[in-house]
Amino acid sequence: MELTNKKSDWWEEISKEEKESIEKGIEDSKSGNLKSHSEVKKLYDKWL
């Protein structure tokens, strides 16, 4: 029995939609389209 130490790349395992969502988030970040943690917490506090 041969054991291998193969690491899988999670990027290859996620859906097209997940990849698009991540890429959109990266673009938003690069363009400065962000909200601070405190702003987000205020918006979603009632659900947290």
mmJSON file of the N, C-alpha and C atoms, coordinates in Angstrom:
{"data_MODEL":{"atom_site":{
"group_PDB":["ATOM","ATOM","ATOM","ATOM","ATOM","ATOM","ATOM","ATOM","ATOM","ATOM","ATOM","ATOM","ATOM","ATOM","ATOM","ATOM","ATOM","ATOM","ATOM","ATOM","ATOM","ATOM","ATOM","ATOM","ATOM","ATOM","ATOM","ATOM","ATOM","ATOM","ATOM","ATOM","ATOM","ATOM","ATOM","ATOM","ATOM","ATOM","ATOM","ATOM","ATOM","ATOM","ATOM","ATOM","ATOM","ATOM","ATOM","ATOM","ATOM","ATOM","ATOM","ATOM","ATOM","ATOM","ATOM","ATOM","ATOM","ATOM","ATOM","ATOM","ATOM","ATOM","ATOM","ATOM","ATOM","ATOM","ATOM","ATOM","ATOM","ATOM","ATOM","ATOM","ATOM","ATOM","ATOM","ATOM","ATOM","ATOM","ATOM","ATOM","ATOM","ATOM","ATOM","ATOM","ATOM","ATOM","ATOM","ATOM","ATOM","ATOM","ATOM","ATOM","ATOM","ATOM","ATOM","ATOM","ATOM","ATOM","ATOM","ATOM","ATOM","ATOM","ATOM","ATOM","ATOM","ATOM","ATOM","ATOM","ATOM","ATOM","ATOM","ATOM","ATOM","ATOM","ATOM","ATOM","ATOM","ATOM","ATOM","ATOM","ATOM","ATOM","ATOM","ATOM","ATOM","ATOM","ATOM","ATOM","ATOM","ATOM","ATOM","ATOM","ATOM","ATOM","ATOM","ATOM","ATOM","ATOM","ATOM","ATOM","ATOM","ATOM","ATOM","ATOM"],
"id":[1,2,3,4,5,6,7,8,9,10,11,12,13,14,15,16,17,18,19,20,21,22,23,24,25,26,27,28,29,30,31,32,33,34,35,36,37,38,39,40,41,42,43,44,45,46,47,48,49,50,51,52,53,54,55,56,57,58,59,60,61,62,63,64,65,66,67,68,69,70,71,72,73,74,75,76,77,78,79,80,81,82,83,84,85,86,87,88,89,90,91,92,93,94,95,96,97,98,99,100,101,102,103,104,105,106,107,108,109,110,111,112,113,114,115,116,117,118,119,120,121,122,123,124,125,126,127,128,129,130,131,132,133,134,135,136,137,138,139,140,141,142,143,144],
"type_symbol":["N","C","C","N","C","C","N","C","C","N","C","C","N","C","C","N","C","C","N","C","C","N","C","C","N","C","C","N","C","C","N","C","C","N","C","C","N","C","C","N","C","C","N","C","C","N","C","C","N","C","C","N","C","C","N","C","C","N","C","C","N","C","C","N","C","C","N","C","C","N","C","C","N","C","C","N","C","C","N","C","C","N","C","C","N","C","C","N","C","C","N","C","C","N","C","C","N","C","C","N","C","C","N","C","C","N","C","C","N","C","C","N","C","C","N","C","C","N","C","C","N","C","C","N","C","C","N","C","C","N","C","C","N","C","C","N","C","C","N","C","C","N","C","C"],
"label_atom_id":["N","CA","C","N","CA","C","N","CA","C","N","CA","C","N","CA","C","N","CA","C","N","CA","C","N","CA","C","N","CA","C","N","CA","C","N","CA","C","N","CA","C","N","CA","C","N","CA","C","N","CA","C","N","CA","C","N","CA","C","N","CA","C","N","CA","C","N","CA","C","N","CA","C","N","CA","C","N","CA","C","N","CA","C","N","CA","C","N","CA","C","N","CA","C","N","CA","C","N","CA","C","N","CA","C","N","CA","C","N","CA","C","N","CA","C","N","CA","C","N","CA","C","N","CA","C","N","CA","C","N","CA","C","N","CA","C","N","CA","C","N","CA","C","N","CA","C","N","CA","C","N","CA","C","N","CA","C","N","CA","C","N","CA","C","N","CA","C"],
"label_alt_id":[null,null,null,null,null,null,null,null,null,null,null,null,null,null,null,null,null,null,null,null,null,null,null,null,null,null,null,null,null,null,null,null,null,null,null,null,null,null,null,null,null,null,null,null,null,null,null,null,null,null,null,null,null,null,null,null,null,null,null,null,null,null,null,null,null,null,null,null,null,null,null,null,null,null,null,null,null,null,null,null,null,null,null,null,null,null,null,null,null,null,null,null,null,null,null,null,null,null,null,null,null,null,null,null,null,null,null,null,null,null,null,null,null,null,null,null,null,null,null,null,null,null,null,null,null,null,null,null,null,null,null,null,null,null,null,null,null,null,null,null,null,null,null,null],
"label_comp_id":["MET","MET","MET","GLU","GLU","GLU","LEU","LEU","LEU","THR","THR","THR","ASN","ASN","ASN","LYS","LYS","LYS","LYS","LYS","LYS","SER","SER","SER","ASP","ASP","ASP","TRP","TRP","TRP","TRP","TRP","TRP","GLU","GLU","GLU","GLU","GLU","GLU","ILE","ILE","ILE","SER","SER","SER","LYS","LYS","LYS","GLU","GLU","GLU","GLU","GLU","GLU","LYS","LYS","LYS","GLU","GLU","GLU","SER","SER","SER","ILE","ILE","ILE","GLU","GLU","GLU","LYS","LYS","LYS","GLY","GLY","GLY","ILE","ILE","ILE","GLU","GLU","GLU","ASP","ASP","ASP","SER","SER","SER","LYS","LYS","LYS","SER","SER","SER","GLY","GLY","GLY","ASN","ASN","ASN","LEU","LEU","LEU","LYS","LYS","LYS","SER","SER","SER","HIS","HIS","HIS","SER","SER","SER","GLU","GLU","GLU","VAL","VAL","VAL","LYS","LYS","LYS","LYS","LYS","LYS","LEU","LEU","LEU","TYR","TYR","TYR","ASP","ASP","ASP","LYS","LYS","LYS","TRP","TRP","TRP","LEU","LEU","LEU"],
"label_asym_id":["A","A","A","A","A","A","A","A","A","A","A","A","A","A","A","A","A","A","A","A","A","A","A","A","A","A","A","A","A","A","A","A","A","A","A","A","A","A","A","A","A","A","A","A","A","A","A","A","A","A","A","A","A","A","A","A","A","A","A","A","A","A","A","A","A","A","A","A","A","A","A","A","A","A","A","A","A","A","A","A","A","A","A","A","A","A","A","A","A","A","A","A","A","A","A","A","A","A","A","A","A","A","A","A","A","A","A","A","A","A","A","A","A","A","A","A","A","A","A","A","A","A","A","A","A","A","A","A","A","A","A","A","A","A","A","A","A","A","A","A","A","A","A","A"],
"label_entity_id":["1","1","1","1","1","1","1","1","1","1","1","1","1","1","1","1","1","1","1","1","1","1","1","1","1","1","1","1","1","1","1","1","1","1","1","1","1","1","1","1","1","1","1","1","1","1","1","1","1","1","1","1","1","1","1","1","1","1","1","1","1","1","1","1","1","1","1","1","1","1","1","1","1","1","1","1","1","1","1","1","1","1","1","1","1","1","1","1","1","1","1","1","1","1","1","1","1","1","1","1","1","1","1","1","1","1","1","1","1","1","1","1","1","1","1","1","1","1","1","1","1","1","1","1","1","1","1","1","1","1","1","1","1","1","1","1","1","1","1","1","1","1","1","1"],
"label_seq_id":[1,1,1,2,2,2,3,3,3,4,4,4,5,5,5,6,6,6,7,7,7,8,8,8,9,9,9,10,10,10,11,11,11,12,12,12,13,13,13,14,14,14,15,15,15,16,16,16,17,17,17,18,18,18,19,19,19,20,20,20,21,21,21,22,22,22,23,23,23,24,24,24,25,25,25,26,26,26,27,27,27,28,28,28,29,29,29,30,30,30,31,31,31,32,32,32,33,33,33,34,34,34,35,35,35,36,36,36,37,37,37,38,38,38,39,39,39,40,40,40,41,41,41,42,42,42,43,43,43,44,44,44,45,45,45,46,46,46,47,47,47,48,48,48],
"pdbx_PDB_ins_code":[null,null,null,null,null,null,null,null,null,null,null,null,null,null,null,null,null,null,null,null,null,null,null,null,null,null,null,null,null,null,null,null,null,null,null,null,null,null,null,null,null,null,null,null,null,null,null,null,null,null,null,null,null,null,null,null,null,null,null,null,null,null,null,null,null,null,null,null,null,null,null,null,null,null,null,null,null,null,null,null,null,null,null,null,null,null,null,null,null,null,null,null,null,null,null,null,null,null,null,null,null,null,null,null,null,null,null,null,null,null,null,null,null,null,null,null,null,null,null,null,null,null,null,null,null,null,null,null,null,null,null,null,null,null,null,null,null,null,null,null,null,null,null,null],
"Cartn_x":[0.844,0.0,0.886,0.653,1.447,0.647,1.25,0.609,1.159,0.281,0.728,0.32,1.076,0.783,0.305,-0.816,-1.354,-2.256,-1.945,-2.792,-3.724,-4.989,-5.932,-6.067,-6.332,-6.529,-8.022,-8.423,-9.839,-10.49,-9.726,-10.285,-10.87,-10.241,-10.718,-11.95,-12.275,-13.371,-14.648,-14.587,-15.778,-16.506,-17.747,-18.585,-18.201,-18.687,-18.47,-19.05,-20.227,-20.877,-20.047,-19.469,-18.624,-17.378,-16.78,-15.602,-15.944,-17.093,-17.512,-17.753,-18.342,-18.598,-17.287,-16.329,-15.022,-14.33,-14.365,-13.719,-14.379,-15.694,-16.395,-15.965,-15.837,-15.375,-13.98,-13.106,-11.742,-11.774,-12.583,-12.702,-13.29,-14.312,-14.888,-13.821,-13.018,-11.957,-10.943,-10.543,-9.562,-10.095,-11.403,-11.992,-12.42,-12.203,-12.548,-14.008,-14.749,-16.172,-16.321,-16.002,-16.006,-16.792,-17.199,-17.82,-16.991,-16.863,-16.1,-16.88,-16.167,-16.794,-17.91,-17.661,-18.68,-19.925,-19.754,-20.918,-21.734,-21.052,-21.749,-22.446,-21.773,-22.38,-23.658,-23.665,-24.881,-26.015,-25.677,-26.701,-27.302,-26.458,-26.898,-27.015,-26.888,-26.908,-28.162,-29.283,-30.531,-30.548,-29.699,-29.648,-28.475,-27.571,-26.386,-26.609],
"Cartn_y":[-1.181,0.0,1.241,2.114,3.335,4.523,5.265,6.463,7.669,8.587,9.815,11.001,12.031,13.256,14.296,14.032,14.916,15.955,17.209,18.292,18.704,18.865,19.307,20.823,21.414,22.853,23.118,23.787,24.015,24.814,25.652,26.457,25.555,24.442,23.511,22.731,22.804,22.023,22.824,24.14,24.958,25.226,25.641,25.847,27.131,27.235,28.434,29.661,29.494,30.604,31.076,30.118,30.485,31.238,30.778,31.454,32.877,33.035,34.371,35.29,34.761,35.555,36.002,35.106,35.447,36.498,36.31,37.269,38.644,38.684,39.962,40.637,39.862,40.413,40.999,40.324,40.828,42.139,42.199,43.438,44.574,44.267,45.279,45.817,44.925,45.326,46.237,45.859,46.653,48.044,48.145,49.437,50.257,49.71,50.438,50.344,49.462,49.28,48.335,48.868,48.066,48.754,47.982,48.508,48.012,48.85,48.456,47.408,46.719,45.707,46.32,47.524,48.152,48.531,48.956,49.266,48.012,46.935,45.673,45.159,45.268,44.803,45.561,46.879,47.674,47.196,46.896,46.457,45.1,44.188,42.809,42.429,43.42,43.141,42.399,42.712,42.066,40.578,40.117,38.694,37.98,38.735,38.117,37.78],
"Cartn_z":[0.0,0.0,0.0,-0.952,-1.063,-0.545,0.355,0.882,0.145,-0.18,-0.83,0.019,-0.084,0.652,-0.354,-0.979,-2.011,-1.367,-1.615,-1.131,-2.256,-1.935,-2.956,-2.9,-4.036,-4.136,-4.001,-2.897,-2.64,-3.759,-4.462,-5.549,-6.631,-6.868,-7.895,-7.431,-6.16,-5.607,-5.383,-5.554,-5.317,-6.637,-6.528,-7.708,-8.452,-9.665,-10.477,-9.775,-9.185,-8.489,-7.292,-6.55,-5.417,-5.884,-6.972,-7.525,-7.95,-8.621,-9.063,-7.875,-6.805,-5.62,-4.963,-4.876,-4.305,-5.159,-6.48,-7.381,-7.292,-7.15,-6.982,-5.689,-4.622,-3.352,-3.45,-4.183,-4.377,-5.149,-6.201,-6.986,-6.149,-5.345,-4.447,-3.501,-2.972,-2.048,-2.737,-3.942,-4.69,-5.015,-5.263,-5.632,-4.406,-3.204,-1.992,-1.605,-2.242,-1.954,-0.753,0.435,1.65,2.758,3.739,4.951,6.128,7.134,8.314,9.109,9.972,10.817,11.66,12.189,13.031,12.222,10.975,10.126,9.848,9.537,9.244,10.496,11.621,12.869,13.173,12.932,13.158,12.247,10.995,10.038,10.416,10.9,11.125,12.597,13.483,14.914,15.361,14.758,15.181,14.864,13.948,13.603,14.277,14.882,15.502,16.945],
"occupancy":[1.0,1.0,1.0,1.0,1.0,1.0,1.0,1.0,1.0,1.0,1.0,1.0,1.0,1.0,1.0,1.0,1.0,1.0,1.0,1.0,1.0,1.0,1.0,1.0,1.0,1.0,1.0,1.0,1.0,1.0,1.0,1.0,1.0,1.0,1.0,1.0,1.0,1.0,1.0,1.0,1.0,1.0,1.0,1.0,1.0,1.0,1.0,1.0,1.0,1.0,1.0,1.0,1.0,1.0,1.0,1.0,1.0,1.0,1.0,1.0,1.0,1.0,1.0,1.0,1.0,1.0,1.0,1.0,1.0,1.0,1.0,1.0,1.0,1.0,1.0,1.0,1.0,1.0,1.0,1.0,1.0,1.0,1.0,1.0,1.0,1.0,1.0,1.0,1.0,1.0,1.0,1.0,1.0,1.0,1.0,1.0,1.0,1.0,1.0,1.0,1.0,1.0,1.0,1.0,1.0,1.0,1.0,1.0,1.0,1.0,1.0,1.0,1.0,1.0,1.0,1.0,1.0,1.0,1.0,1.0,1.0,1.0,1.0,1.0,1.0,1.0,1.0,1.0,1.0,1.0,1.0,1.0,1.0,1.0,1.0,1.0,1.0,1.0,1.0,1.0,1.0,1.0,1.0,1.0],
"B_iso_or_equiv":[0.0,0.0,0.0,0.0,0.0,0.0,0.0,0.0,0.0,0.0,0.0,0.0,0.0,0.0,0.0,0.0,0.0,0.0,0.0,0.0,0.0,0.0,0.0,0.0,0.0,0.0,0.0,0.0,0.0,0.0,0.0,0.0,0.0,0.0,0.0,0.0,0.0,0.0,0.0,0.0,0.0,0.0,0.0,0.0,0.0,0.0,0.0,0.0,0.0,0.0,0.0,0.0,0.0,0.0,0.0,0.0,0.0,0.0,0.0,0.0,0.0,0.0,0.0,0.0,0.0,0.0,0.0,0.0,0.0,0.0,0.0,0.0,0.0,0.0,0.0,0.0,0.0,0.0,0.0,0.0,0.0,0.0,0.0,0.0,0.0,0.0,0.0,0.0,0.0,0.0,0.0,0.0,0.0,0.0,0.0,0.0,0.0,0.0,0.0,0.0,0.0,0.0,0.0,0.0,0.0,0.0,0.0,0.0,0.0,0.0,0.0,0.0,0.0,0.0,0.0,0.0,0.0,0.0,0.0,0.0,0.0,0.0,0.0,0.0,0.0,0.0,0.0,0.0,0.0,0.0,0.0,0.0,0.0,0.0,0.0,0.0,0.0,0.0,0.0,0.0,0.0,0.0,0.0,0.0],
"pdbx_formal_charge":[null,null,null,null,null,null,null,null,null,null,null,null,null,null,null,null,null,null,null,null,null,null,null,null,null,null,null,null,null,null,null,null,null,null,null,null,null,null,null,null,null,null,null,null,null,null,null,null,null,null,null,null,null,null,null,null,null,null,null,null,null,null,null,null,null,null,null,null,null,null,null,null,null,null,null,null,null,null,null,null,null,null,null,null,null,null,null,null,null,null,null,null,null,null,null,null,null,null,null,null,null,null,null,null,null,null,null,null,null,null,null,null,null,null,null,null,null,null,null,null,null,null,null,null,null,null,null,null,null,null,null,null,null,null,null,null,null,null,null,null,null,null,null,null],
"auth_seq_id":[1,1,1,2,2,2,3,3,3,4,4,4,5,5,5,6,6,6,7,7,7,8,8,8,9,9,9,10,10,10,11,11,11,12,12,12,13,13,13,14,14,14,15,15,15,16,16,16,17,17,17,18,18,18,19,19,19,20,20,20,21,21,21,22,22,22,23,23,23,24,24,24,25,25,25,26,26,26,27,27,27,28,28,28,29,29,29,30,30,30,31,31,31,32,32,32,33,33,33,34,34,34,35,35,35,36,36,36,37,37,37,38,38,38,39,39,39,40,40,40,41,41,41,42,42,42,43,43,43,44,44,44,45,45,45,46,46,46,47,47,47,48,48,48],
"auth_comp_id":["MET","MET","MET","GLU","GLU","GLU","LEU","LEU","LEU","THR","THR","THR","ASN","ASN","ASN","LYS","LYS","LYS","LYS","LYS","LYS","SER","SER","SER","ASP","ASP","ASP","TRP","TRP","TRP","TRP","TRP","TRP","GLU","GLU","GLU","GLU","GLU","GLU","ILE","ILE","ILE","SER","SER","SER","LYS","LYS","LYS","GLU","GLU","GLU","GLU","GLU","GLU","LYS","LYS","LYS","GLU","GLU","GLU","SER","SER","SER","ILE","ILE","ILE","GLU","GLU","GLU","LYS","LYS","LYS","GLY","GLY","GLY","ILE","ILE","ILE","GLU","GLU","GLU","ASP","ASP","ASP","SER","SER","SER","LYS","LYS","LYS","SER","SER","SER","GLY","GLY","GLY","ASN","ASN","ASN","LEU","LEU","LEU","LYS","LYS","LYS","SER","SER","SER","HIS","HIS","HIS","SER","SER","SER","GLU","GLU","GLU","VAL","VAL","VAL","LYS","LYS","LYS","LYS","LYS","LYS","LEU","LEU","LEU","TYR","TYR","TYR","ASP","ASP","ASP","LYS","LYS","LYS","TRP","TRP","TRP","LEU","LEU","LEU"],
"auth_asym_id":["A","A","A","A","A","A","A","A","A","A","A","A","A","A","A","A","A","A","A","A","A","A","A","A","A","A","A","A","A","A","A","A","A","A","A","A","A","A","A","A","A","A","A","A","A","A","A","A","A","A","A","A","A","A","A","A","A","A","A","A","A","A","A","A","A","A","A","A","A","A","A","A","A","A","A","A","A","A","A","A","A","A","A","A","A","A","A","A","A","A","A","A","A","A","A","A","A","A","A","A","A","A","A","A","A","A","A","A","A","A","A","A","A","A","A","A","A","A","A","A","A","A","A","A","A","A","A","A","A","A","A","A","A","A","A","A","A","A","A","A","A","A","A","A"],
"auth_atom_id":["N","CA","C","N","CA","C","N","CA","C","N","CA","C","N","CA","C","N","CA","C","N","CA","C","N","CA","C","N","CA","C","N","CA","C","N","CA","C","N","CA","C","N","CA","C","N","CA","C","N","CA","C","N","CA","C","N","CA","C","N","CA","C","N","CA","C","N","CA","C","N","CA","C","N","CA","C","N","CA","C","N","CA","C","N","CA","C","N","CA","C","N","CA","C","N","CA","C","N","CA","C","N","CA","C","N","CA","C","N","CA","C","N","CA","C","N","CA","C","N","CA","C","N","CA","C","N","CA","C","N","CA","C","N","CA","C","N","CA","C","N","CA","C","N","CA","C","N","CA","C","N","CA","C","N","CA","C","N","CA","C","N","CA","C","N","CA","C"],
"pdbx_PDB_model_num":[1,1,1,1,1,1,1,1,1,1,1,1,1,1,1,1,1,1,1,1,1,1,1,1,1,1,1,1,1,1,1,1,1,1,1,1,1,1,1,1,1,1,1,1,1,1,1,1,1,1,1,1,1,1,1,1,1,1,1,1,1,1,1,1,1,1,1,1,1,1,1,1,1,1,1,1,1,1,1,1,1,1,1,1,1,1,1,1,1,1,1,1,1,1,1,1,1,1,1,1,1,1,1,1,1,1,1,1,1,1,1,1,1,1,1,1,1,1,1,1,1,1,1,1,1,1,1,1,1,1,1,1,1,1,1,1,1,1,1,1,1,1,1,1]
}}}
